[in-house]
């Protein structure tokens, strides 16, 4: 049966939405942290989440990827029209979600190269041939100004803070997810490292124009090479303000207090 014009528009609208969060309530044990978060992110878009410490930013990221520590009590998470809440972590990763951690863990016993290759095979469900993979890995490491010897080192063991963050962006480039969740990837980095990480994220966007980025940051420098589509300010577990990239400058100039005053 042929679709009507309205049905075509509805179908295109649904397909254009990558992530839709509605009235999300979540927390740890008996403590509610997210108190009704709603936001929509389209395919190929870059959204920024700002907010003071303790506002629920990292909780939102972990809930999106299904961290078992957090419990969702109300609301919905839809990714490409499917309910994320029904999927375990590995299925969310296979669906195309990727989380870059604020504080990456050290994992002795597995090299950076083997971890990325194993992850790529798990996500794609296909065997990754070694030689083409190593060629691709080397090229990605060169873009991030990483020495090739890091590929042979245990994941993050003995890495500096900047090296850990570059390793996270390396995983992003190699796995090419549909949605990159970046939780303060720029925190603790010097100016040069922020520049390299920023270029890495921009390179991911250029090579994967249909993929989207949801990024938490306190440093606008990482956004300089990205076209930001939407900004969400999270305060006390709710979205207190939304707007375009100009909202970043407002927060940088006036802080978050004026948003609370405006609400009051």
Secondary structure as a PSIPRED ss2 file (coil, helix, strand):
# PSIPRED VFORMAT (PSIPRED V4.0)

   1 X C   1.000  0.000  0.000
   2 X C   1.000  0.000  0.000
   3 X C   1.000  0.000  0.000
   4 X C   1.000  0.000  0.000
   5 X H   0.000  1.000  0.000
   6 X H   0.000  1.000  0.000
   7 X H   0.000  1.000  0.000
   8 X H   0.000  1.000  0.000
   9 X H   0.000  1.000  0.000
  10 X H   0.000  1.000  0.000
  11 X H   0.000  1.000  0.000
  12 X H   0.000  1.000  0.000
  13 X H   0.000  1.000  0.000
  14 X H   0.000  1.000  0.000
  15 X H   0.000  1.000  0.000
  16 X H   0.000  1.000  0.000
  17 X E   0.000  0.000  1.000
  18 X E   0.000  0.000  1.000
  19 X E   0.000  0.000  1.000
  20 X E   0.000  0.000  1.000
  21 X E   0.000  0.000  1.000
  22 X E   0.000  0.000  1.000
  23 X E   0.000  0.000  1.000
  24 X E   0.000  0.000  1.000
  25 X E   0.000  0.000  1.000
  26 X E   0.000  0.000  1.000
  27 X E   0.000  0.000  1.000
  28 X E   0.000  0.000  1.000
  29 X C   1.000  0.000  0.000
  30 X C   1.000  0.000  0.000
  31 X E   0.000  0.000  1.000
  32 X E   0.000  0.000  1.000
  33 X E   0.000  0.000  1.000
  34 X E   0.000  0.000  1.000
  35 X E   0.000  0.000  1.000
  36 X E   0.000  0.000  1.000
  37 X E   0.000  0.000  1.000
  38 X E   0.000  0.000  1.000
  39 X E   0.000  0.000  1.000
  40 X E   0.000  0.000  1.000
  41 X E   0.000  0.000  1.000
  42 X E   0.000  0.000  1.000
  43 X C   1.000  0.000  0.000
  44 X C   1.000  0.000  0.000
  45 X C   1.000  0.000  0.000
  46 X E   0.000  0.000  1.000
  47 X E   0.000  0.000  1.000
  48 X E   0.000  0.000  1.000
  49 X E   0.000  0.000  1.000
  50 X E   0.000  0.000  1.000
  51 X C   1.000  0.000  0.000
  52 X C   1.000  0.000  0.000
  53 X C   1.000  0.000  0.000
  54 X C   1.000  0.000  0.000
  55 X C   1.000  0.000  0.000
  56 X C   1.000  0.000  0.000
  57 X H   0.000  1.000  0.000
  58 X H   0.000  1.000  0.000
  59 X H   0.000  1.000  0.000
  60 X H   0.000  1.000  0.000
  61 X H   0.000  1.000  0.000
  62 X H   0.000  1.000  0.000
  63 X H   0.000  1.000  0.000
  64 X H   0.000  1.000  0.000
  65 X H   0.000  1.000  0.000
  66 X C   1.000  0.000  0.000
  67 X C   1.000  0.000  0.000
  68 X C   1.000  0.000  0.000
  69 X C   1.000  0.000  0.000
  70 X C   1.000  0.000  0.000
  71 X E   0.000  0.000  1.000
  72 X E   0.000  0.000  1.000
  73 X E   0.000  0.000  1.000
  74 X E   0.000  0.000  1.000
  75 X E   0.000  0.000  1.000
  76 X E   0.000  0.000  1.000
  77 X E   0.000  0.000  1.000
  78 X E   0.000  0.000  1.000
  79 X E   0.000  0.000  1.000
  80 X C   1.000  0.000  0.000
  81 X C   1.000  0.000  0.000
  82 X E   0.000  0.000  1.000
  83 X E   0.000  0.000  1.000
  84 X H   0.000  1.000  0.000
  85 X H   0.000  1.000  0.000
  86 X H   0.000  1.000  0.000
  87 X C   1.000  0.000  0.000
  88 X C   1.000  0.000  0.000
  89 X H   0.000  1.000  0.000
  90 X H   0.000  1.000  0.000
  91 X H   0.000  1.000  0.000
  92 X H   0.000  1.000  0.000
  93 X H   0.000  1.000  0.000
  94 X H   0.000  1.000  0.000
  95 X H   0.000  1.000  0.000
  96 X C   1.000  0.000  0.000
  97 X E   0.000  0.000  1.000
  98 X E   0.000  0.000  1.000
  99 X E   0.000  0.000  1.000
 100 X E   0.000  0.000  1.000
 101 X C   1.000  0.000  0.000
 102 X C   1.000  0.000  0.000
 103 X C   1.000  0.000  0.000
 104 X C   1.000  0.000  0.000
 105 X C   1.000  0.000  0.000
 106 X C   1.000  0.000  0.000
 107 X E   0.000  0.000  1.000
 108 X E   0.000  0.000  1.000
 109 X E   0.000  0.000  1.000
 110 X E   0.000  0.000  1.000
 111 X E   0.000  0.000  1.000
 112 X H   0.000  1.000  0.000
 113 X H   0.000  1.000  0.000
 114 X H   0.000  1.000  0.000
 115 X H   0.000  1.000  0.000
 116 X H   0.000  1.000  0.000
 117 X H   0.000  1.000  0.000
 118 X H   0.000  1.000  0.000
 119 X H   0.000  1.000  0.000
 120 X H   0.000  1.000  0.000
 121 X H   0.000  1.000  0.000
 122 X H   0.000  1.000  0.000
 123 X H   0.000  1.000  0.000
 124 X H   0.000  1.000  0.000
 125 X C   1.000  0.000  0.000
 126 X C   1.000  0.000  0.000
 127 X C   1.000  0.000  0.000
 128 X C   1.000  0.000  0.000
 129 X C   1.000  0.000  0.000
 130 X H   0.000  1.000  0.000
 131 X H   0.000  1.000  0.000
 132 X H   0.000  1.000  0.000
 133 X H   0.000  1.000  0.000
 134 X H   0.000  1.000  0.000
 135 X H   0.000  1.000  0.000
 136 X H   0.000  1.000  0.000
 137 X H   0.000  1.000  0.000
 138 X H   0.000  1.000  0.000
 139 X H   0.000  1.000  0.000
 140 X H   0.000  1.000  0.000
 141 X H   0.000  1.000  0.000
 142 X H   0.000  1.000  0.000
 143 X H   0.000  1.000  0.000
 144 X C   1.000  0.000  0.000
 145 X C   1.000  0.000  0.000
 146 X C   1.000  0.000  0.000
 147 X C   1.000  0.000  0.000
 148 X H   0.000  1.000  0.000
 149 X H   0.000  1.000  0.000
 150 X H   0.000  1.000  0.000
 151 X H   0.000  1.000  0.000
 152 X H   0.000  1.000  0.000
 153 X C   1.000  0.000  0.000
 154 X E   0.000  0.000  1.000
 155 X E   0.000  0.000  1.000
 156 X C   1.000  0.000  0.000
 157 X C   1.000  0.000  0.000
 158 X C   1.000  0.000  0.000
 159 X C   1.000  0.000  0.000
 160 X C   1.000  0.000  0.000
 161 X H   0.000  1.000  0.000
 162 X H   0.000  1.000  0.000
 163 X H   0.000  1.000  0.000
 164 X H   0.000  1.000  0.000
 165 X H   0.000  1.000  0.000
 166 X H   0.000  1.000  0.000
 167 X H   0.000  1.000  0.000
 168 X H   0.000  1.000  0.000
 169 X H   0.000  1.000  0.000
 170 X H   0.000  1.000  0.000
 171 X H   0.000  1.000  0.000
 172 X H   0.000  1.000  0.000
 173 X H   0.000  1.000  0.000
 174 X H   0.000  1.000  0.000
 175 X H   0.000  1.000  0.000
 176 X C   1.000  0.000  0.000
 177 X C   1.000  0.000  0.000
 178 X C   1.000  0.000  0.000
 179 X E   0.000  0.000  1.000
 180 X E   0.000  0.000  1.000
 181 X E   0.000  0.000  1.000
 182 X E   0.000  0.000  1.000
 183 X E   0.000  0.000  1.000
 184 X C   1.000  0.000  0.000
 185 X C   1.000  0.000  0.000
 186 X C   1.000  0.000  0.000
 187 X C   1.000  0.000  0.000
 188 X C   1.000  0.000  0.000
 189 X C   1.000  0.000  0.000
 190 X C   1.000  0.000  0.000
 191 X H   0.000  1.000  0.000
 192 X H   0.000  1.000  0.000
 193 X H   0.000  1.000  0.000
 194 X H   0.000  1.000  0.000
 195 X H   0.000  1.000  0.000
 196 X H   0.000  1.000  0.000
 197 X H   0.000  1.000  0.000
 198 X H   0.000  1.000  0.000
 199 X H   0.000  1.000  0.000
 200 X H   0.000  1.000  0.000
 201 X H   0.000  1.000  0.000
 202 X H   0.000  1.000  0.000
 203 X H   0.000  1.000  0.000
 204 X H   0.000  1.000  0.000
 205 X H   0.000  1.000  0.000
 206 X H   0.000  1.000  0.000
 207 X H   0.000  1.000  0.000
 208 X C   1.000  0.000  0.000
 209 X C   1.000  0.000  0.000
 210 X C   1.000  0.000  0.000
 211 X C   1.000  0.000  0.000
 212 X E   0.000  0.000  1.000
 213 X E   0.000  0.000  1.000
 214 X E   0.000  0.000  1.000
 215 X E   0.000  0.000  1.000
 216 X E   0.000  0.000  1.000
 217 X C   1.000  0.000  0.000
 218 X C   1.000  0.000  0.000
 219 X C   1.000  0.000  0.000
 220 X H   0.000  1.000  0.000
 221 X H   0.000  1.000  0.000
 222 X H   0.000  1.000  0.000
 223 X H   0.000  1.000  0.000
 224 X C   1.000  0.000  0.000
 225 X C   1.000  0.000  0.000
 226 X C   1.000  0.000  0.000
 227 X C   1.000  0.000  0.000
 228 X C   1.000  0.000  0.000
 229 X C   1.000  0.000  0.000
 230 X E   0.000  0.000  1.000
 231 X E   0.000  0.000  1.000
 232 X E   0.000  0.000  1.000
 233 X E   0.000  0.000  1.000
 234 X E   0.000  0.000  1.000
 235 X E   0.000  0.000  1.000
 236 X C   1.000  0.000  0.000
 237 X C   1.000  0.000  0.000
 238 X E   0.000  0.000  1.000
 239 X E   0.000  0.000  1.000
 240 X E   0.000  0.000  1.000
 241 X E   0.000  0.000  1.000
 242 X E   0.000  0.000  1.000
 243 X E   0.000  0.000  1.000
 244 X C   1.000  0.000  0.000
 245 X C   1.000  0.000  0.000
 246 X H   0.000  1.000  0.000
 247 X H   0.000  1.000  0.000
 248 X H   0.000  1.000  0.000
 249 X H   0.000  1.000  0.000
 250 X H   0.000  1.000  0.000
 251 X H   0.000  1.000  0.000
 252 X H   0.000  1.000  0.000
 253 X H   0.000  1.000  0.000
 254 X H   0.000  1.000  0.000
 255 X C   1.000  0.000  0.000
 256 X C   1.000  0.000  0.000
 257 X H   0.000  1.000  0.000
 258 X H   0.000  1.000  0.000
 259 X H   0.000  1.000  0.000
 260 X H   0.000  1.000  0.000
 261 X H   0.000  1.000  0.000
 262 X H   0.000  1.000  0.000
 263 X H   0.000  1.000  0.000
 264 X C   1.000  0.000  0.000
